[in-house]
Structure formats: structure tokens, C-alpha cells
Amino acid sequence: MDTANNILNIIVDCSGSMIESGKRLIARNAVRQIEQYIRLGYACAQIRLFAANEKFRKIDWDPDQEYPEDLWVCEGNLDLTRWATDVFESPGKFLLLSDCTMETKSKRLLTEWANKISADNIKIIKIGNDPMPKIASVQIFNTEDIFAALDHWAGE
């Protein structure tokens, strides 16, 4: 099996809009659900956790520890144009946990990368009650459908 397919890059939106309506807590629960899904053997993947707004940073996290404090700090905007090129050139699959409050240029870039690296390698778990965005070539799931998003995808 290809090692790159065993890497699941979880990108957590840490923009200011994630402060509203308990979205940070929903993101935390989603990360924990994904971690448990893999730990219980429903998928085989190495999790890499990232925080994203205008900046993009890898978060050192051991799943046996609590959710990282860095991911509770939400500020600024989710601006993929500042970091997406470097990230999506990394190996593995990409799962963006976000309320999808982003500018059109970021949505366009996400579509471009989905087409470049294979649309099946990028999925979004939409957090919150904001309207469902239209991002071509990217599958978007509500948080209650997180297992459907992972099924036969993560670690495949």
C-alpha cells in the first residue's frame, strides 16, 4: 500500500469566525472522532494535525493527550492563498474542518488543487450552520456525516 495514502492531514480552521456558535468545540469533537475511528481500526492512517488561518502551522499532538490549546485560539481569516500551495504538495489526503467562511479566491484555489492532486484527496467537514458553500470538485460533508466522509477514504 502506498505510504502517502496512509497520511491524513487534518487542517483545522482557526479563523475568527470559528469562535461563534461553539464551532471550536465542534472542531475538537470532530478531531477526536477521526482519531477514534482510526484507533479503533476502521481506517489505517497516520494523523498530521494543522491549524490554519492566515498562517499555517503543524501542531505536535499525541492523541493520548487533550486537544491542543493552539487550536482554541481563533483569529483572522482563513486565507488559503497564503499557504495552500506548500501544503497540498505534501503527501497524503487532506481533510479541512471549517465553517467555510472564506473569500472566493480561497475557494477557487481549493478547486484548483482538488483538480491538480485528485479531487478524491481533499474533503471538507463543514462546521456550523452557515450556508453550504459551492466549491467545485471538493466533497463537502456536514459534521454529522463525518464517518461517511471517512468510510473507504481515510487510510485506503
HELIX and SHEET records of a PDB file:
HELIX    1   1 THR A    3  ASN A    6  5                                   4    
HELIX    2   2 GLY A   16  GLY A   22  5                                   7    
HELIX    3   3 LYS A   23  ARG A   39  1                                  17    
HELIX    4   4 GLU A   69  TRP A   72  5                                   4    
HELIX    5   5 LEU A   80  ARG A   82  5                                   3    
HELIX    6   6 ALA A   84  PHE A   88  1                                   5    
HELIX    7   7 THR A  104  ILE A  117  1                                  14    
HELIX    8   8 ALA A  119  ASN A  121  5                                   3    
HELIX    9   9 THR A  143  ASP A  145  5                                   3    
HELIX   10  10 ILE A  146  LEU A  150  1                                   5    
SHEET    1   A 6 PHE A  56  ILE A  59  0                                        
SHEET    2   A 6 GLN A  46  ALA A  52 -1                                        
SHEET    3   A 6 ILE A   7  ASP A  13  1                                        
SHEET    4   A 6 LYS A  93  SER A  98  1                                        
SHEET    5   A 6 ILE A 122  LYS A 126  1                                        
SHEET    6   A 6 GLN A 139  ASN A 142  1                                        
END                                                                             
